[in-house]
Amino acid sequence: MTTEIFPKAKTLVEEPLVLHTYATKCWQNVRLSDIFRLRLNTERNDWHQYIGHFNDSSEESAR
């Protein structure tokens, strides 16, 4: 199943906070520092990479 994020952030400063709020609704134990790190390493158009990262992390922690 593919999920796409369309954050409603108005500025780049708000963006990590919006993503963190979204991610914590979908997965437990998401740290804001993870969001900032991913945001720095991910192109603005590649939101699916956030989803992939959190899916991988939650599957590993469930094992």
Distance bins in CASP14 RR format, pairs under 12 A and 6 or more apart:
PFRMAT RR
TARGET T0000
AUTHOR 0000-0000-0000
RMODE 2
METHOD distances of the structure
MODEL  1
1 26 0 0 0 0 0 1 0 0 0 0 0
1 51 0 0 0 0 0 1 0 0 0 0 0
1 52 0 0 0 0 0 1 0 0 0 0 0
1 55 0 0 0 0 1 0 0 0 0 0 0
2 47 0 0 0 0 0 1 0 0 0 0 0
2 48 1 0 0 1 0 0 0 0 0 0 0
2 51 0 0 0 0 1 0 0 0 0 0 0
2 52 0 0 0 0 0 1 0 0 0 0 0
2 55 0 0 0 0 0 1 0 0 0 0 0
3 22 0 0 0 0 1 0 0 0 0 0 0
3 23 0 0 0 0 0 1 0 0 0 0 0
3 25 0 0 0 0 0 1 0 0 0 0 0
3 26 1 0 0 1 0 0 0 0 0 0 0
3 27 0 0 0 0 0 1 0 0 0 0 0
3 47 0 0 0 0 1 0 0 0 0 0 0
3 48 0 0 0 0 1 0 0 0 0 0 0
3 50 0 0 0 0 1 0 0 0 0 0 0
3 51 1 0 1 0 0 0 0 0 0 0 0
3 52 0 0 0 0 1 0 0 0 0 0 0
3 54 0 0 0 0 1 0 0 0 0 0 0
3 55 0 0 0 0 1 0 0 0 0 0 0
4 22 0 0 0 0 0 1 0 0 0 0 0
4 45 0 0 0 0 0 1 0 0 0 0 0
4 46 0 0 0 0 0 1 0 0 0 0 0
4 47 1 0 0 1 0 0 0 0 0 0 0
4 48 1 0 0 1 0 0 0 0 0 0 0
4 49 0 0 0 0 0 1 0 0 0 0 0
4 50 0 0 0 0 0 1 0 0 0 0 0
4 51 1 0 0 1 0 0 0 0 0 0 0
4 52 0 0 0 0 0 1 0 0 0 0 0
5 15 0 0 0 0 0 1 0 0 0 0 0
5 18 0 0 0 0 1 0 0 0 0 0 0
5 19 1 0 0 1 0 0 0 0 0 0 0
5 20 0 0 0 0 0 1 0 0 0 0 0
5 21 0 0 0 0 0 1 0 0 0 0 0
5 22 1 0 1 0 0 0 0 0 0 0 0
5 23 0 0 0 0 1 0 0 0 0 0 0
5 25 0 0 0 0 0 1 0 0 0 0 0
5 26 0 0 0 0 1 0 0 0 0 0 0
5 35 0 0 0 0 0 1 0 0 0 0 0
5 38 0 0 0 0 0 1 0 0 0 0 0
5 42 0 0 0 0 0 1 0 0 0 0 0
5 44 0 0 0 0 0 1 0 0 0 0 0
5 45 0 0 0 0 0 1 0 0 0 0 0
5 46 0 0 0 0 0 1 0 0 0 0 0
5 47 1 0 1 0 0 0 0 0 0 0 0
5 48 1 0 0 1 0 0 0 0 0 0 0
5 49 0 0 0 0 0 1 0 0 0 0 0
5 50 1 0 0 1 0 0 0 0 0 0 0
5 51 1 0 0 1 0 0 0 0 0 0 0
5 52 0 0 0 0 0 1 0 0 0 0 0
5 53 0 0 0 0 0 1 0 0 0 0 0
5 54 0 0 0 0 0 1 0 0 0 0 0
6 15 0 0 0 0 0 1 0 0 0 0 0
6 18 0 0 0 0 1 0 0 0 0 0 0
6 19 0 0 0 0 0 1 0 0 0 0 0
6 22 0 0 0 0 1 0 0 0 0 0 0
6 45 0 0 0 0 0 1 0 0 0 0 0
6 47 1 0 0 1 0 0 0 0 0 0 0
6 48 0 0 0 0 0 1 0 0 0 0 0
7 14 0 0 0 0 1 0 0 0 0 0 0
7 15 1 0 0 1 0 0 0 0 0 0 0
7 16 0 0 0 0 1 0 0 0 0 0 0
7 17 0 0 0 0 1 0 0 0 0 0 0
7 18 1 0 1 0 0 0 0 0 0 0 0
7 19 1 0 1 0 0 0 0 0 0 0 0
7 20 0 0 0 0 0 1 0 0 0 0 0
7 21 0 0 0 0 1 0 0 0 0 0 0
7 22 1 0 0 1 0 0 0 0 0 0 0
7 23 0 0 0 0 0 1 0 0 0 0 0
7 35 0 0 0 0 0 1 0 0 0 0 0
7 39 0 0 0 0 0 1 0 0 0 0 0
7 44 0 0 0 0 1 0 0 0 0 0 0
7 45 0 0 0 0 0 1 0 0 0 0 0
7 47 1 0 0 1 0 0 0 0 0 0 0
7 50 0 0 0 0 1 0 0 0 0 0 0
8 14 0 0 0 0 1 0 0 0 0 0 0
8 15 0 0 0 0 1 0 0 0 0 0 0
8 17 0 0 0 0 0 1 0 0 0 0 0
8 18 1 0 0 1 0 0 0 0 0 0 0
8 19 0 0 0 0 0 1 0 0 0 0 0
8 21 0 0 0 0 1 0 0 0 0 0 0
8 22 0 0 0 0 1 0 0 0 0 0 0
9 15 1 0 1 0 0 0 0 0 0 0 0
9 16 0 0 0 0 1 0 0 0 0 0 0
9 17 1 0 0 1 0 0 0 0 0 0 0
9 18 1 0 1 0 0 0 0 0 0 0 0
9 19 1 0 0 1 0 0 0 0 0 0 0
9 20 0 0 0 0 0 1 0 0 0 0 0
9 21 0 0 0 0 0 1 0 0 0 0 0
9 22 0 0 0 0 0 1 0 0 0 0 0
9 35 0 0 0 0 0 1 0 0 0 0 0
9 39 0 0 0 0 0 1 0 0 0 0 0
9 44 0 0 0 0 0 1 0 0 0 0 0
9 47 0 0 0 0 0 1 0 0 0 0 0
10 17 0 0 0 0 0 1 0 0 0 0 0
10 18 0 0 0 0 1 0 0 0 0 0 0
11 17 0 0 0 0 0 1 0 0 0 0 0
11 18 0 0 0 0 0 1 0 0 0 0 0
12 18 0 0 0 0 0 1 0 0 0 0 0
12 19 0 0 0 0 0 1 0 0 0 0 0
12 36 0 0 0 0 0 1 0 0 0 0 0
12 39 0 0 0 0 1 0 0 0 0 0 0
12 40 0 0 0 0 0 1 0 0 0 0 0
12 44 0 0 0 0 1 0 0 0 0 0 0
13 36 0 0 0 0 0 1 0 0 0 0 0
13 39 0 0 0 0 0 1 0 0 0 0 0
14 20 0 0 0 0 0 1 0 0 0 0 0
14 21 0 0 0 0 0 1 0 0 0 0 0
14 35 0 0 0 0 0 1 0 0 0 0 0
14 39 0 0 0 0 0 1 0 0 0 0 0
15 21 0 0 0 0 0 1 0 0 0 0 0
15 22 0 0 0 0 0 1 0 0 0 0 0
15 32 0 0 0 0 0 1 0 0 0 0 0
15 35 0 0 0 0 1 0 0 0 0 0 0
15 36 0 0 0 0 1 0 0 0 0 0 0
15 38 0 0 0 0 0 1 0 0 0 0 0
15 39 1 0 0 1 0 0 0 0 0 0 0
15 40 0 0 0 0 0 1 0 0 0 0 0
15 42 0 0 0 0 0 1 0 0 0 0 0
15 44 0 0 0 0 1 0 0 0 0 0 0
15 47 0 0 0 0 0 1 0 0 0 0 0
15 50 0 0 0 0 0 1 0 0 0 0 0
16 22 0 0 0 0 0 1 0 0 0 0 0
16 23 0 0 0 0 0 1 0 0 0 0 0
16 30 0 0 0 0 0 1 0 0 0 0 0
16 31 0 0 0 0 0 1 0 0 0 0 0
16 32 1 0 0 1 0 0 0 0 0 0 0
16 33 0 0 0 0 1 0 0 0 0 0 0
16 34 0 0 0 0 1 0 0 0 0 0 0
16 35 1 0 1 0 0 0 0 0 0 0 0
16 36 1 0 1 0 0 0 0 0 0 0 0
16 37 0 0 0 0 1 0 0 0 0 0 0
16 38 0 0 0 0 1 0 0 0 0 0 0
16 39 1 0 1 0 0 0 0 0 0 0 0
16 40 0 0 0 0 1 0 0 0 0 0 0
16 42 0 0 0 0 0 1 0 0 0 0 0
16 50 0 0 0 0 0 1 0 0 0 0 0
17 23 0 0 0 0 0 1 0 0 0 0 0
17 24 0 0 0 0 0 1 0 0 0 0 0
17 32 1 0 0 1 0 0 0 0 0 0 0
17 35 0 0 0 0 1 0 0 0 0 0 0
17 36 0 0 0 0 1 0 0 0 0 0 0
17 39 0 0 0 0 0 1 0 0 0 0 0
18 24 0 0 0 0 0 1 0 0 0 0 0
18 25 0 0 0 0 0 1 0 0 0 0 0
18 32 0 0 0 0 0 1 0 0 0 0 0
18 35 0 0 0 0 1 0 0 0 0 0 0
18 39 0 0 0 0 0 1 0 0 0 0 0
18 47 0 0 0 0 0 1 0 0 0 0 0
18 50 0 0 0 0 0 1 0 0 0 0 0
19 25 0 0 0 0 0 1 0 0 0 0 0
19 26 0 0 0 0 0 1 0 0 0 0 0
19 27 0 0 0 0 0 1 0 0 0 0 0
19 30 0 0 0 0 1 0 0 0 0 0 0
19 31 0 0 0 0 0 1 0 0 0 0 0
19 32 0 0 0 0 1 0 0 0 0 0 0
19 34 0 0 0 0 1 0 0 0 0 0 0
19 35 1 0 1 0 0 0 0 0 0 0 0
19 36 0 0 0 0 1 0 0 0 0 0 0
19 37 0 0 0 0 0 1 0 0 0 0 0
19 38 1 0 0 1 0 0 0 0 0 0 0
19 39 1 0 0 1 0 0 0 0 0 0 0
19 42 0 0 0 0 1 0 0 0 0 0 0
19 44 0 0 0 0 0 1 0 0 0 0 0
19 47 0 0 0 0 1 0 0 0 0 0 0
19 49 0 0 0 0 0 1 0 0 0 0 0
19 50 1 0 0 1 0 0 0 0 0 0 0
19 51 0 0 0 0 0 1 0 0 0 0 0
19 53 0 0 0 0 0 1 0 0 0 0 0
19 54 0 0 0 0 1 0 0 0 0 0 0
20 26 0 0 0 0 0 1 0 0 0 0 0
20 27 0 0 0 0 0 1 0 0 0 0 0
20 29 0 0 0 0 0 1 0 0 0 0 0
20 30 1 0 0 1 0 0 0 0 0 0 0
20 31 0 0 0 0 1 0 0 0 0 0 0
20 32 1 0 1 0 0 0 0 0 0 0 0
20 33 0 0 0 0 1 0 0 0 0 0 0
20 34 0 0 0 0 1 0 0 0 0 0 0
20 35 1 0 1 0 0 0 0 0 0 0 0
20 36 0 0 0 0 1 0 0 0 0 0 0
20 37 0 0 0 0 0 1 0 0 0 0 0
20 38 0 0 0 0 0 1 0 0 0 0 0
20 39 0 0 0 0 1 0 0 0 0 0 0
20 50 0 0 0 0 0 1 0 0 0 0 0
20 54 0 0 0 0 0 1 0 0 0 0 0
21 27 0 0 0 0 0 1 0 0 0 0 0
21 30 0 0 0 0 1 0 0 0 0 0 0
21 32 0 0 0 0 1 0 0 0 0 0 0
21 35 0 0 0 0 1 0 0 0 0 0 0
22 30 0 0 0 0 1 0 0 0 0 0 0
22 35 0 0 0 0 1 0 0 0 0 0 0
22 47 0 0 0 0 1 0 0 0 0 0 0
22 50 0 0 0 0 1 0 0 0 0 0 0
22 51 0 0 0 0 1 0 0 0 0 0 0
22 54 0 0 0 0 1 0 0 0 0 0 0
23 29 0 0 0 0 1 0 0 0 0 0 0
23 30 1 0 1 0 0 0 0 0 0 0 0
23 31 0 0 0 0 1 0 0 0 0 0 0
23 32 0 0 0 0 1 0 0 0 0 0 0
23 34 0 0 0 0 1 0 0 0 0 0 0
23 35 1 0 0 1 0 0 0 0 0 0 0
23 38 0 0 0 0 1 0 0 0 0 0 0
23 39 0 0 0 0 0 1 0 0 0 0 0
23 47 0 0 0 0 0 1 0 0 0 0 0
23 50 1 0 0 1 0 0 0 0 0 0 0
23 51 0 0 0 0 1 0 0 0 0 0 0
23 52 0 0 0 0 0 1 0 0 0 0 0
23 53 0 0 0 0 1 0 0 0 0 0 0
23 54 1 0 1 0 0 0 0 0 0 0 0
23 55 0 0 0 0 0 1 0 0 0 0 0
23 57 0 0 0 0 1 0 0 0 0 0 0
23 58 0 0 0 0 0 1 0 0 0 0 0
24 30 1 0 1 0 0 0 0 0 0 0 0
24 31 0 0 0 0 1 0 0 0 0 0 0
24 32 0 0 0 0 1 0 0 0 0 0 0
24 34 0 0 0 0 0 1 0 0 0 0 0
24 35 0 0 0 0 1 0 0 0 0 0 0
24 54 0 0 0 0 1 0 0 0 0 0 0
24 58 0 0 0 0 0 1 0 0 0 0 0
25 54 0 0 0 0 0 1 0 0 0 0 0
26 50 0 0 0 0 0 1 0 0 0 0 0
26 51 0 0 0 0 1 0 0 0 0 0 0
26 52 0 0 0 0 0 1 0 0 0 0 0
26 53 0 0 0 0 0 1 0 0 0 0 0
26 54 1 0 0 1 0 0 0 0 0 0 0
26 55 0 0 0 0 1 0 0 0 0 0 0
26 57 0 0 0 0 0 1 0 0 0 0 0
26 58 0 0 0 0 1 0 0 0 0 0 0
27 34 0 0 0 0 0 1 0 0 0 0 0
27 35 0 0 0 0 0 1 0 0 0 0 0
27 50 0 0 0 0 0 1 0 0 0 0 0
27 51 0 0 0 0 1 0 0 0 0 0 0
27 52 0 0 0 0 0 1 0 0 0 0 0
27 53 0 0 0 0 1 0 0 0 0 0 0
27 54 1 0 1 0 0 0 0 0 0 0 0
27 55 1 0 0 1 0 0 0 0 0 0 0
27 56 0 0 0 0 0 1 0 0 0 0 0
27 57 1 0 0 1 0 0 0 0 0 0 0
27 58 1 0 1 0 0 0 0 0 0 0 0
27 59 0 0 0 0 0 1 0 0 0 0 0
27 60 0 0 0 0 0 1 0 0 0 0 0
27 61 0 0 0 0 1 0 0 0 0 0 0
27 62 0 0 0 0 0 1 0 0 0 0 0
28 54 0 0 0 0 0 1 0 0 0 0 0
28 57 0 0 0 0 0 1 0 0 0 0 0
28 58 1 0 0 1 0 0 0 0 0 0 0
28 61 0 0 0 0 1 0 0 0 0 0 0
28 62 0 0 0 0 0 1 0 0 0 0 0
29 54 0 0 0 0 1 0 0 0 0 0 0
29 57 0 0 0 0 1 0 0 0 0 0 0
29 58 0 0 0 0 1 0 0 0 0 0 0
29 60 0 0 0 0 0 1 0 0 0 0 0
29 61 1 0 0 1 0 0 0 0 0 0 0
29 62 0 0 0 0 0 1 0 0 0 0 0
30 36 0 0 0 0 0 1 0 0 0 0 0
30 37 0 0 0 0 0 1 0 0 0 0 0
30 38 0 0 0 0 0 1 0 0 0 0 0
30 50 0 0 0 0 1 0 0 0 0 0 0
30 51 0 0 0 0 0 1 0 0 0 0 0
30 53 0 0 0 0 1 0 0 0 0 0 0
30 54 1 0 0 1 0 0 0 0 0 0 0
30 55 0 0 0 0 0 1 0 0 0 0 0
30 57 0 0 0 0 1 0 0 0 0 0 0
30 58 0 0 0 0 1 0 0 0 0 0 0
30 61 0 0 0 0 0 1 0 0 0 0 0
31 37 0 0 0 0 1 0 0 0 0 0 0
31 38 0 0 0 0 0 1 0 0 0 0 0
31 54 0 0 0 0 0 1 0 0 0 0 0
31 57 0 0 0 0 0 1 0 0 0 0 0
32 38 0 0 0 0 0 1 0 0 0 0 0
32 39 0 0 0 0 0 1 0 0 0 0 0
33 39 0 0 0 0 0 1 0 0 0 0 0
33 40 0 0 0 0 0 1 0 0 0 0 0
34 40 0 0 0 0 0 1 0 0 0 0 0
34 41 0 0 0 0 0 1 0 0 0 0 0
34 42 0 0 0 0 0 1 0 0 0 0 0
34 50 0 0 0 0 1 0 0 0 0 0 0
34 53 1 0 0 1 0 0 0 0 0 0 0
34 54 0 0 0 0 1 0 0 0 0 0 0
34 57 0 0 0 0 1 0 0 0 0 0 0
35 41 0 0 0 0 0 1 0 0 0 0 0
35 42 0 0 0 0 0 1 0 0 0 0 0
35 47 0 0 0 0 0 1 0 0 0 0 0
35 49 0 0 0 0 0 1 0 0 0 0 0
35 50 1 0 0 1 0 0 0 0 0 0 0
35 53 0 0 0 0 1 0 0 0 0 0 0
35 54 0 0 0 0 1 0 0 0 0 0 0
36 42 0 0 0 0 0 1 0 0 0 0 0
36 50 0 0 0 0 0 1 0 0 0 0 0
37 49 0 0 0 0 0 1 0 0 0 0 0
37 50 0 0 0 0 0 1 0 0 0 0 0
37 53 0 0 0 0 1 0 0 0 0 0 0
38 44 0 0 0 0 0 1 0 0 0 0 0
38 46 0 0 0 0 1 0 0 0 0 0 0
38 47 0 0 0 0 0 1 0 0 0 0 0
38 48 0 0 0 0 0 1 0 0 0 0 0
38 49 1 0 0 1 0 0 0 0 0 0 0
38 50 1 0 1 0 0 0 0 0 0 0 0
38 51 0 0 0 0 0 1 0 0 0 0 0
38 52 0 0 0 0 1 0 0 0 0 0 0
38 53 1 0 0 1 0 0 0 0 0 0 0
38 54 0 0 0 0 1 0 0 0 0 0 0
38 56 0 0 0 0 0 1 0 0 0 0 0
38 57 0 0 0 0 0 1 0 0 0 0 0
39 46 0 0 0 0 0 1 0 0 0 0 0
39 47 0 0 0 0 0 1 0 0 0 0 0
39 49 0 0 0 0 0 1 0 0 0 0 0
39 50 0 0 0 0 1 0 0 0 0 0 0
39 53 0 0 0 0 0 1 0 0 0 0 0
41 49 0 0 0 0 1 0 0 0 0 0 0
41 50 0 0 0 0 0 1 0 0 0 0 0
41 53 0 0 0 0 1 0 0 0 0 0 0
42 48 0 0 0 0 1 0 0 0 0 0 0
42 49 1 0 1 0 0 0 0 0 0 0 0
42 50 1 0 0 1 0 0 0 0 0 0 0
42 51 0 0 0 0 0 1 0 0 0 0 0
42 52 0 0 0 0 0 1 0 0 0 0 0
42 53 0 0 0 0 1 0 0 0 0 0 0
43 49 0 0 0 0 1 0 0 0 0 0 0
43 50 0 0 0 0 0 1 0 0 0 0 0
44 50 0 0 0 0 0 1 0 0 0 0 0
46 52 0 0 0 0 0 1 0 0 0 0 0
46 53 0 0 0 0 0 1 0 0 0 0 0
47 53 0 0 0 0 0 1 0 0 0 0 0
47 54 0 0 0 0 0 1 0 0 0 0 0
48 54 0 0 0 0 0 1 0 0 0 0 0
48 55 0 0 0 0 0 1 0 0 0 0 0
49 55 0 0 0 0 0 1 0 0 0 0 0
49 56 0 0 0 0 0 1 0 0 0 0 0
50 56 0 0 0 0 0 1 0 0 0 0 0
50 57 0 0 0 0 0 1 0 0 0 0 0
51 57 0 0 0 0 0 1 0 0 0 0 0
51 58 0 0 0 0 0 1 0 0 0 0 0
52 58 0 0 0 0 1 0 0 0 0 0 0
52 59 0 0 0 0 1 0 0 0 0 0 0
52 60 0 0 0 0 0 1 0 0 0 0 0
53 59 0 0 0 0 0 1 0 0 0 0 0
53 60 0 0 0 0 0 1 0 0 0 0 0
54 60 0 0 0 0 0 1 0 0 0 0 0
54 61 0 0 0 0 0 1 0 0 0 0 0
55 61 0 0 0 0 0 1 0 0 0 0 0
55 62 0 0 0 0 0 1 0 0 0 0 0
56 62 0 0 0 0 0 1 0 0 0 0 0
56 63 0 0 0 0 0 1 0 0 0 0 0
57 63 0 0 0 0 0 1 0 0 0 0 0
END
